[in-house]
Amino acid sequence: MRLLLDTHVWLWSLVDPDRLGRRSRSTLARPATELWLSPISVWELLELAERGRVRLDAEPHRWVREALERSPVREASLGHEVALRSRELLLPQQDPADRFIVATALVYELTLVTADEALLDARPCPLLSAR
């Protein structure tokens, strides 16, 4: 299975895996599962840390670099096709990070792992609930 981790799922998987549901935790842990991450998730996590909405146990840039080194994620590059697809989406909210992450899942043919209720309800791409 090829999974794109939503920003919060990536964070939870590293610092508080118990926030993930049993099914999603088990799926993420399977050796055959490919884990992918969008650069937008890195940007979004840094943004949340800078605004004080997320607390990390190290300076945010250092924390992210170390997390990327120890976490088995592949980079889903932000290319022209992702940018184009992000503007074609009809999502219930206009959050730019969500638009790019959903577009990334569609372009790379990945299943998005998320706990975002709005995305789970809208089903804009293949999804796996993180709950």
C-alpha positions in Angstrom: 0.0 0.0 0.0 1.2 3.5 -0.9 0.2 6.1 1.7 0.6 9.9 1.9 0.7 11.1 5.5 -1.3 14.2 6.3 0.7 16.6 8.3 -0.9 15.7 11.7 -0.5 12.0 10.9 3.2 12.4 10.3 3.6 14.3 13.5 1.5 11.9 15.5 3.3 8.9 14.1 6.6 10.3 15.4 5.6 11.8 18.8 2.3 10.3 19.9 1.4 7.1 17.9 -1.4 6.3 20.3 -3.4 9.2 18.7 -3.6 7.0 15.6 -6.3 4.4 15.4 -5.3 0.7 15.6 -5.9 0.1 11.9 -3.9 3.1 10.7 -1.1 2.3 13.1 -0.9 -1.3 11.9 -1.0 -0.3 8.2 1.7 2.3 8.7 3.9 -0.3 10.4 3.7 -2.9 7.7 7.1 -3.5 6.0 5.4 -3.5 2.5 3.7 -0.1 3.1 5.3 2.9 1.3 5.1 6.1 3.3 5.1 9.4 1.4 5.2 13.0 2.7 4.6 16.2 0.8 7.0 19.1 1.3 3.8 21.1 2.1 3.5 19.0 5.3 7.0 20.2 6.3 6.0 23.8 5.6 2.7 23.4 7.4 4.4 21.9 10.5 7.0 24.7 10.6 4.2 27.3 10.2 2.2 25.7 13.1 5.3 25.6 15.3 6.1 29.3 14.5 2.6 30.3 15.5 2.7 28.3 18.7 0.0 25.8 17.7 2.4 22.9 17.9 5.2 22.4 20.4 8.2 20.4 19.4 11.0 19.2 21.8 13.7 21.0 19.7 14.1 24.1 17.5 11.5 23.5 14.7 13.9 23.4 11.8 16.3 21.1 13.6 13.3 18.9 14.7 12.0 18.5 11.2 15.5 17.7 9.7 16.0 15.0 12.4 12.5 13.7 11.9 13.0 13.4 8.2 16.3 11.5 8.7 14.7 9.0 11.1 11.3 8.5 9.5 11.0 6.2 6.5 9.1 8.6 4.3 9.6 9.3 0.6 9.3 12.8 -0.7 6.3 13.5 -3.0 7.7 16.5 -4.8 5.6 19.5 -5.4 5.7 19.8 -9.2 3.7 21.6 -11.8 1.0 18.8 -12.1 0.4 19.0 -8.3 0.0 22.8 -8.5 -2.4 22.5 -11.4 -4.4 19.8 -9.8 -4.7 21.7 -6.5 -6.6 24.5 -8.3 -9.1 22.0 -9.9 -10.2 20.6 -6.5 -13.6 21.2 -5.0 -13.0 21.0 -1.2 -15.3 22.0 1.6 -12.6 24.4 2.9 -10.0 26.5 1.1 -7.0 25.6 3.2 -4.0 25.8 0.7 -2.1 23.0 2.5 -5.1 20.6 2.2 -5.4 21.5 -1.5 -1.8 20.7 -2.2 -1.8 17.5 0.0 -5.0 16.1 -1.7 -3.6 17.0 -5.2 -0.4 15.2 -4.3 -2.3 12.1 -3.4 -4.2 12.2 -6.7 -1.1 12.9 -8.9 1.1 10.3 -7.2 -1.9 7.8 -6.9 -1.5 7.6 -3.1 -4.0 7.0 -0.3 -4.1 9.9 2.0 -4.0 9.0 5.7 -5.8 11.7 7.7 -8.0 12.4 10.7 -9.4 15.6 9.1 -13.1 15.1 9.3 -13.8 17.6 6.4 -11.6 15.6 4.1 -12.9 12.2 5.3 -16.5 13.5 4.6 -15.7 15.0 1.2 -13.6 12.0 0.0 -11.7 14.0 -2.6 -9.1 11.2 -3.0 -8.5 7.6 -1.8 -8.4 7.9 2.0 -7.5 5.9 5.1 -8.9 7.3 8.4 -6.2 7.8 11.0 -8.7 7.3 13.8 
